[in-house]
Amino acid sequence: MLRAKRDAEDDGGAVTLLVLLSNSWASYGVTNRSQIASDVWNLNQEGTVKIFSVGFPGADQELLRSIAIMNGGFTTSILEGYV
């Protein structure tokens, strides 16, 4: 996230995208969903990085959706059996 934000600030006018891929819930470091979403928002309040997410079966779809929506992106889910 920090690298994407720095690149966005250095590249005047270009849109920087960050794509999150996940197949699980947070299990290491900060695991509180509200705290994770808040931390991402605080890092990207200016909206310089558009965040999109792809959730594989088992992913925390609600967290991925929240992060994407708060940061100008969208999310999609990969359905079981289509992996």
Secondary structure, DSSP 8 states (H G I E B T S, - for coil): -HHHHHHHHHSTT--EEEEEEESS---SS---HHHHHHHHHHHTTT--EEEEEEE-TTS-HHHHHHHHHHTT--EEE--TT--
